[in-house]
Each structure stands twice: as structure tokens, then as C-alpha cells.
Amino acid sequence: MKKTGKILGAGIGLAAITAAGAYFLSGEKGAKNRDRIFSWTLKMKGDVLEKIESMKTIDRDTYLRLVDKVAERYAKKDAISASELQHLTVELKNAWTHINKKLK
């Protein structure tokens, strides 16, 4: 039973990563997102995706706390403006709706 649970957890994590990646780079806002991609934005999104992957279960509150925690780390960097960080943080938080649909 443990092996089945691990496989199921890995499948859910993979689905969440795929959904989040697809949302960020394709779809309605994908073209706009690709135009504004900075290296730090990709790195921040990647950090969020890595954290999602390491979780066994994920819900909305956990995801929002995760995004806030990652954003706090990036807020300490000098090359990132507060408005850009705020924009990306809101975008990542809004992605939960899309990610949740893919998980169901």
C-alpha cells in the first residue's frame, strides 16, 4: 500500500507541476507572460514548482503560504522591484484555480 501511495503522490505532484507550467507559459496570458519573462521570474516559478513537487498533498492555503514564503526570499534581492515581485506573487496565487482544476 505504501508503494501505491508514493506513486499516487508522485502523479499528483507531476500533474500540479504540469498544470502550473502550462498556465504560466501558455493560455490566455501566456503570450504576455513570455514577453515579460526575466530570469528571476523563471527561477521563482521554478522554486514554487519544486516545493509543490516535494509535497505529498496540497491545498489552497498551503499553496498560498508557499508562494508567500518564496516571495519573501526574492524580496531581499536588490535587482527585483517591489512592483514586479507583487505582480508575480499575485499571478502565482491566481494560478491556484487552474492548478486545482487539473488536480481534480
N, C-alpha and C positions, 0 to 999 in steps of 0.2 A: 504494500500500500504506500510506503514511503517513496518508492521509485515513481509510482504513478503521480503522487502529489508534486514531486520535483519536476516531472515532465509537464504537468499541467501548469505549474508556476512559471516554468520557462516559456511555455506557449503564451501565457497571459502577458508576461514581460515583453516578449517579442512582438505581440500584437500591439501593445501600448507604444513601443518604440517605433514601429512601422507607422502607426496612426499619427503619432506626433511628428515624425519626419515628413510624412506626406502632407500634413496640414501646413507645416512651416514653409515648404518649398513649392507646393502646388495648390491648386484650387483657386478660390475667389481672390485671395490676397497674395497668392504665390508670386505673381509677376512683380508686384510691388515689393514683396519681401526680398526677392532676389536682387532687385535694384539697390536696396539699402543694406545689403549684407556687408558687414565689417567682420574682420577676423574674430574680434571678441564676441560678436553676437553668435557666430557659429560655435565658438568654444563654450559659451554659456549654455546654449541649447544642448550641446553635447554633454555638458555636465549634468543637466537636468535629465537627459535621456539615460545616462549611466546610472544615476541614482534610481530612476524608475526600474531599470533592469535589475538592480540588486534587491529590489523589494519583492516580497512574496505576495503581498496583497497591497492594493492601493485604492484609496477612496478620495473624494474631492478635498476634504480637509487636509489629508496627508499630502496630497499633491500641491495644494496652495502653500502649505508650510514649507515644503521642499523648494518651491520656486522662490519664496521669500528668503530662505536661508542661502540659496545660491546667489541671489541678487545682492545680499548683504556683502558677500565676498567681493563681488565685482564693484560695489560702490566704493571700495577702498582704493581702487585703481585710478590713477591720475588721468589717463588717456580717455576715460569714459565720462561723458557729460551726464549729469543727473537726469536731464530730459530724455536722452536716448535710453538710459537704463530704465527709467519709468515706463517708457513706451514698450520696450521689450518685455518687461515684467508683466505689464497688463496683457500683452499679446500671449505670453506663455500661460497666464492664468485663464484667459479666454479659451485656450486650446483644450481645456479640460472637457468641455462639452463634446468636442469632436473625438477626443480620446475615449471618453466614456461610451459613446455610441459604438466605437469599434470594439470595445471590450465586451459588449453585450451580444 
